[in-house]
């Protein structure tokens, strides 16, 4: 940025200097040239008049009359030029200096003003550029989400939104979007692995079960998928199937750039798995990890080039936080930052961000329930008090909000108000997708609440 400003200032000074030189240069040479030009013209006219007299074209009397007139005009022009010279020579430098001063002030100001109006100073600041890029990405994602609300049958659109949410760390929304994508992901190994990774992350990085099924489905479509091979190897390693882990990782190593950091990490993983496969008495070819578990897979190798790592996500969040310091009235930005902090586990900062977005939160049932969930988490999953107030406010804005209904039902269940809990949960079932995991959980909660309600009634009817 400093180099750019220095070059811009130098160019501006060169332009100002060139203009001032032209204005401050003396103008006497132009006056002398004008006098010489007038004399030359009159001399030519006198010579032409003499030639006419010699040819007899005019009489002597006409010749003398015309010659006298030319001489008089020549004297008049010479006198006028000489008289004007002192005034012009005195006024011209003064006017030139005034013009030069005006230009010296206005040109730099005009240049700076035009750049401030038409230029993009933030483009020279990497941090500001990153914030701008993050803001544009968020707007694009929110635009896609808004379009899908109007066109919910666009399964490919839901798949794209799911991947976007996953990259941004909005895991709950990513899973919901993957579910709405349905069969659209079944023919795409990239989407299958992304969904598997999401489910594994939400299950405390456990790949077994549904995540592994999705990985195997992806590898059936693309046997050389890097992330799929990495996850399959890790899953095999964790269940003690070291030979299978080596097989997957050797296939992965064959497609990585030789000598790269990722390739070296995979070679270390393979050596570790071979040692374990050989048994306790075998010589070690690689040092085991302190925890005795499989080495963590390199993220770049797993996700391929251009993967968004946790470090990059943190950079995006910090960029948003930096922008909000200069734009504290951006309530939507504070709400996004609060949600990002919550996903990252930075609960204190998340609560502070929600408080700064409170005017917006109070009018949005989604934000109200998210804030209530944060407060409940910080209170040891206790919903009573402020969290329940926020949930009830969300229900006053949207009586069929699924998350608010589920949370209100949980609060009622914990205070043994089973009938109210059942009412909330039954209403939630009407808006949840049939067959979804959330619907199954709510149905189980309803069954439990009904059993407890029956037991309570039975106990109350006994003498």
C-alpha positions in Angstrom: 0.0 0.0 0.0 2.9 2.4 0.8 4.5 1.8 -2.5 1.3 2.4 -4.4 0.7 5.7 -2.5 4.3 6.8 -3.2 4.0 6.1 -6.9 0.7 7.9 -7.1 2.1 11.0 -5.2 5.1 11.1 -7.6 3.0 11.0 -10.7 0.8 13.7 -9.3 3.8 15.9 -8.6 5.1 15.4 -12.1 1.8 16.5 -13.6 1.6 19.5 -11.4 5.3 20.5 -12.2 4.7 20.2 -15.9 1.6 22.4 -15.8 3.4 25.0 -13.5 6.4 25.2 -15.8 4.2 26.1 -18.8 2.4 28.7 -16.8 5.4 30.4 -15.2 7.5 30.5 -18.4 8.1 34.2 -19.6 6.1 35.3 -22.7 8.4 38.1 -24.1 9.5 36.0 -27.0 6.0 35.9 -28.4 5.7 39.7 -28.3 9.0 40.2 -30.3 7.8 37.7 -32.8 4.6 39.6 -33.3 6.4 42.9 -34.0 8.7 41.3 -36.5 5.8 39.7 -38.2 3.9 43.0 -38.6 7.1 44.7 -40.0 7.6 41.9 -42.5 4.0 42.2 -43.8 4.3 46.0 -44.3 7.7 45.6 -46.0 6.1 43.2 -48.5 3.2 45.6 -49.1 5.7 48.5 -49.8 7.7 46.3 -52.2 4.5 45.3 -54.0 3.5 49.0 -54.2 6.9 49.9 -55.7 6.6 47.2 -58.3 3.2 48.5 -59.4 4.7 52.0 -59.8 7.5 50.7 -61.9 5.1 48.8 -64.2 3.0 51.9 -64.5 0.0 50.2 -62.8 -0.5 53.2 -60.6 0.3 56.9 -60.8 3.0 58.6 -58.7 0.3 60.5 -56.7 -1.5 57.2 -55.9 1.9 55.6 -55.0 2.8 58.4 -52.6 -0.7 58.4 -51.0 -0.7 54.6 -50.5 2.9 54.6 -49.2 2.0 57.3 -46.6 -1.0 55.2 -45.4 1.2 52.1 -45.0 3.8 53.9 -43.1 1.3 55.4 -40.8 -0.3 52.0 -40.1 3.1 50.5 -39.4 3.9 53.3 -36.9 0.5 52.8 -35.2 1.0 49.0 -34.9 4.5 49.4 -33.6 3.5 52.0 -31.0 0.5 49.8 -29.8 2.7 46.8 -29.4 5.4 48.7 -27.5 2.8 50.3 -25.3 1.1 47.0 -24.5 4.3 45.2 -23.8 5.0 46.7 -20.3 1.4 46.0 -19.1 1.4 42.4 -20.6 4.9 41.7 -19.2 3.8 42.8 -15.8 0.4 41.1 -15.8 1.4 37.8 -17.4 3.8 36.5 -14.7 1.3 37.5 -12.0 -1.6 35.7 -13.7 0.6 32.7 -14.4 1.6 32.5 -10.7 -2.0 32.6 -9.6 -3.0 29.9 -12.1 0.0 27.8 -11.0 -0.9 28.1 -7.4 -4.5 27.1 -8.1 -3.4 24.0 -10.1 -0.8 23.0 -7.4 -3.7 22.9 -4.9 -6.5 21.5 -6.9 -4.8 18.8 -8.9 -3.7 16.7 -5.9 -7.0 17.3 -4.1 -9.0 16.3 -7.3 -6.8 13.2 -7.7 -7.3 12.1 -4.1 -11.1 12.8 -4.3 -11.5 10.8 -7.5 -9.6 7.9 -6.1 -11.7 8.0 -2.9 -14.9 8.1 -5.0 -14.0 5.6 -7.7 -11.1 3.6 -6.3 -11.0 0.7 -3.8 -8.5 1.6 -1.1 -9.4 -1.6 0.9 -8.2 -3.7 -2.0 -4.6 -2.9 -0.9 -5.2 -4.2 2.6 -5.1 -8.0 2.7 -7.2 -8.2 5.9 -9.8 -5.8 4.5 -9.9 -7.7 1.2 -10.4 -11.0 3.1 -13.3 -9.4 5.1 -14.8 -8.2 1.8 -14.5 -11.6 0.3 -16.1 -13.3 3.3 -19.0 -10.8 3.2 -19.5 -11.6 -0.4 -19.5 -15.3 0.2 -22.0 -14.9 3.0 -24.3 -12.8 0.8 -24.1 -15.5 -1.9 -24.9 -18.3 0.5 -27.8 -16.3 2.0 -29.1 -15.6 -1.5 -29.0 -19.3 -2.3 -30.9 -20.1 0.9 -33.6 -17.6 0.1 -34.0 -19.0 -3.4 -34.3 -22.5 -2.1 -37.1 -21.4 0.3 -39.1 -20.5 -2.8 -38.0 -23.5 -4.8 -37.6 -26.3 -2.2 -37.6 -29.1 -4.8 -34.2 -28.0 -6.2 -32.2 -30.9 -4.7 -28.9 -29.9 -6.4 -29.3 -26.4 -4.9 -29.8 -27.9 -1.4 -26.6 -30.0 -2.0 -24.7 -26.8 -2.9 -26.1 -25.0 0.1 -25.1 -27.9 2.4 -21.5 -27.8 1.3 -21.4 -24.0 1.7 -22.9 -24.3 5.3 -20.3 -27.0 6.1 -17.4 -24.8 5.0 -18.8 -21.9 7.1 -19.0 -24.1 10.2 -22.8 -23.9 10.3 -23.1 -27.7 10.9 -26.8 -27.9 12.0 -27.9 -26.1 8.9 -25.5 -28.1 6.7 -27.0 -31.4 7.9 -30.6 -30.1 7.3 -29.6 -29.1 3.8 -28.0 -32.4 3.0 -31.2 -34.2 4.1 -33.2 -32.0 1.8 -30.8 -32.7 -1.0 -31.9 -36.4 -0.8 -30.9 -38.5 -3.8 -29.1 -35.6 -5.4 -25.9 -36.6 -3.5 -26.0 -40.3 -4.3 -24.2 -40.0 -7.7 -21.6 -37.5 -6.5 -18.6 -38.8 -4.6 -17.6 -35.4 -3.5 -21.0 -34.7 -1.9 -21.1 -38.2 -0.3 -17.7 -37.7 1.3 -18.6 -34.1 2.4 -21.8 -35.4 4.1 -19.9 -38.3 5.7 -17.3 -35.9 7.1 -20.1 -33.7 8.5 -21.8 -36.6 10.2 -18.4 -37.8 11.6 -17.6 -34.3 13.0 -21.0 -34.1 14.6 -20.4 -37.6 16.1 -17.2 -36.5 17.8 -15.1 -37.5 14.7 -16.5 -41.1 14.8 -16.5 -42.4 11.2 -18.2 -45.7 12.0 -21.8 -46.3 11.0 -23.5 -44.0 8.5 -20.4 -41.9 7.7 -18.5 -45.0 6.7 -21.4 -46.2 4.6 -21.3 -42.9 2.7 -17.6 -43.1 2.2 -17.8 -46.6 0.8 -20.6 -45.5 -1.6 -18.3 -42.6 -2.7 -15.3 -45.0 -3.3 -17.6 -47.3 -5.4 -18.1 -44.3 -7.7 -14.5 -43.0 -7.6 -11.9 -45.5 -6.2 -9.3 -42.7 -6.2 -11.2 -40.1 -4.2 -8.5 -38.7 -1.8 -10.8 -37.8 1.1 -12.7 -41.1 0.8 -9.5 -43.1 0.9 -8.2 -41.2 3.9 -11.5 -41.6 5.9 -11.8 -45.3 5.0 -8.2 -45.9 6.2 -8.8 -44.1 9.5 -12.0 -46.1 10.1 -10.2 -49.3 9.5 -7.3 -48.3 11.7 -9.6 -47.4 14.6 -11.2 -50.8 14.6 -7.8 -52.5 14.5 -7.9 -53.6 10.9 -4.4 -52.3 10.2 -3.9 -54.2 6.9 -7.0 -52.6 5.4 -5.9 -49.2 6.6 -2.5 -49.7 4.9 -4.3 -50.8 1.7 -6.4 -47.6 1.6 -3.5 -45.3 2.5 -1.2 -46.8 -0.1 -3.8 -46.1 -2.8 -4.0 -42.6 -1.5 -0.2 -42.2 -1.5 -0.1 -43.2 -5.2 -2.1 -40.1 -6.2 -0.4 -37.6 -3.9 2.6 -35.5 -5.1 5.8 -37.4 -4.2 7.8 -35.6 -1.5 4.9 -33.3 -0.5 4.1 -32.8 3.2 0.8 -34.7 2.7 2.7 -37.6 1.1 5.2 -37.7 4.0 2.3 -37.7 6.5 0.6 -40.6 4.8 3.9 -42.5 4.7 4.2 -42.0 8.4 0.6 -43.3 8.9 1.3 -46.4 6.8 4.5 -47.2 8.8 2.5 -46.8 12.0 -0.2 -49.1 10.8 2.3 -51.7 9.6 4.0 -51.7 13.0 0.7 -52.4 14.7 -0.2 -55.1 12.2 3.1 -56.8 13.0 2.2 -57.1 16.7 3.8 -55.9 19.9 7.1 -57.7 19.4 7.9 -56.3 16.0 10.5 -53.6 15.5 8.9 -50.1 15.3 9.3 -48.2 12.0 7.5 -45.2 13.3 7.0 -43.7 16.7 3.4 -44.2 18.0 1.3 -41.3 19.0 1.1 -40.3 22.6 -2.5 -41.3 22.8 -2.0 -44.7 21.1 -4.5 -43.8 18.4 -4.1 -43.4 14.7 -2.2 -40.4 13.5 -4.5 -37.6 12.5 -5.0 -37.5 8.7 -3.6 -34.4 7.0 -6.4 -32.1 6.0 -4.9 -31.0 2.8 -4.5 -34.6 1.6 -8.0 -35.6 2.8 -9.9 -32.7 1.2 -7.7 -32.1 -1.8 -6.3 -28.8 -3.0 -8.2 -25.7 -2.0 -9.7 -27.3 1.1 -11.1 -25.0 3.8 -9.2 -25.9 6.9 -10.2 -24.9 10.5 -7.4 -22.3 10.3 -9.0 -20.7 7.3 -12.4 -20.7 9.0 -10.9 -19.0 12.0 -9.4 -16.4 9.7 -12.8 -15.8 8.1 -14.3 -15.3 11.6 -11.6 -13.0 12.7 -12.0 -11.0 9.5 -15.7 -10.6 10.2 -15.0 -9.5 13.8 -12.4 -7.0 12.6 -14.9 -5.5 10.1 -17.6 -5.2 12.8 -15.3 -3.1 15.0 -15.5 -0.4 12.3 -19.2 -1.2 11.5 -20.8 -1.8 14.9 -24.3 -1.0 13.6 -24.3 -4.1 11.3 -26.7 -6.2 13.3 -26.8 -9.0 10.8 -23.0 -9.2 10.9 -23.0 -9.5 14.7 -25.6 -12.3 14.4 -23.5 -14.2 12.0 -20.4 -13.7 14.2 -22.3 -14.9 17.2 -23.4 -18.1 15.4 -19.8 -18.6 14.1 -18.4 -18.2 17.6 -20.9 -20.7 19.0 -19.9 -23.3 16.4 -16.2 -22.8 17.3 -17.0 -23.3 21.0 -16.2 -19.7 21.9 -19.3 -19.3 24.0 -18.4 -16.1 25.9 -17.7 -14.2 22.7 -20.8 -15.7 21.1 -23.0 -14.3 23.9 -21.4 -10.9 23.6 -22.1 -10.9 19.9 -25.7 -11.9 20.4 -26.2 -9.0 22.8 -24.8 -6.6 20.2 -27.3 -7.9 17.7 -30.2 -8.0 20.2 -32.4 -5.6 18.3 -32.3 -8.0 15.3 -32.4 -11.1 17.5 -35.7 -10.0 19.2 -37.5 -10.0 15.8 -36.1 -13.3 14.4 -37.3 -16.6 15.8 -34.3 -18.5 14.4 -31.9 -16.1 16.2 -33.9 -16.2 19.4 -33.8 -20.0 19.6 -30.1 -20.1 18.7 -29.4 -17.5 21.5 -31.6 -19.5 23.9 -29.6 -22.7 23.0 -26.3 -20.9 23.7 -27.5 -19.7 27.1 -28.9 -23.1 28.0 -25.5 -24.7 27.0 -23.7 -22.3 29.2 -26.1 -23.0 32.1 -25.5 -26.8 31.9 -28.4 -27.4 29.5 -30.8 -25.6 31.9 -33.6 -24.0 29.9 -35.5 -22.3 32.7 -35.0 -18.5 33.0 -33.7 -16.4 30.2 -33.4 -19.3 27.7 -37.1 -20.2 28.1 -38.1 -16.5 27.8 -36.3 -16.3 24.4 -38.0 -19.6 23.3 -41.4 -18.2 24.2 -40.7 -15.0 22.4 -39.7 -17.0 19.3 -43.0 -19.0 19.5 -44.9 -15.7 19.8 -43.4 -14.7 16.4 -43.7 -18.2 14.8 -46.0 -20.7 16.7 -44.7 -23.5 14.4 -41.0 -22.9 14.8 -39.6 -26.5 15.1 -36.6 -25.7 17.3 -38.5 -23.5 19.6 -41.3 -26.1 20.0 -38.7 -28.8 20.8 -37.0 -26.7 23.3 -40.3 -25.6 24.9 -41.3 -29.2 25.2 -38.0 -30.1 26.8 -38.4 -27.4 29.4 -42.0 -28.6 30.2 -40.8 -32.2 30.4 -38.1 -31.3 32.9 -40.5 -29.6 35.2 -42.8 -32.7 34.9 -45.5 -30.8 33.0 -45.8 -33.8 30.6 -49.1 -32.7 29.0 -47.6 -29.4 27.9 -44.5 -31.1 26.7 -46.5 -33.5 24.5 -48.5 -30.6 23.1 -45.3 -28.8 22.0 -43.7 -31.9 20.6 -46.8 -33.1 18.7 -46.9 -29.7 17.0 -43.2 -30.0 16.2 -43.9 -33.3 14.5 -46.2 -31.6 12.1 -43.4 -29.3 10.7 -40.5 -31.7 10.9 -39.6 -33.8 7.8 -41.1 -37.3 8.1 -38.5 -40.0 8.7 -35.8 -37.5 9.7 -33.7 -38.1 12.7 -35.2 -35.1 14.5 -38.7 -36.5 13.9 -37.7 -39.9 15.3 -36.2 -38.3 18.4 -39.3 -36.2 19.0 -41.6 -39.2 18.6 -39.5 -41.1 21.2 -39.7 -38.1 23.5 -43.5 -38.0 23.1 -43.7 -41.8 23.9 -41.6 -41.2 27.0 -43.7 -38.2 28.2 -46.9 -40.2 27.7 -45.6 -43.1 29.8 -44.6 -40.7 32.6 -47.9 -38.9 32.3 -49.8 -42.1 32.6 -47.7 -43.1 35.6 -48.3 -39.8 37.2 -52.1 -40.0 36.7 -52.1 -43.6 38.0 -50.2 -42.5 41.1 -52.6 -39.7 41.7 -55.7 -41.9 41.4 -54.5 -44.3 44.1 -56.2 -43.8 47.5 
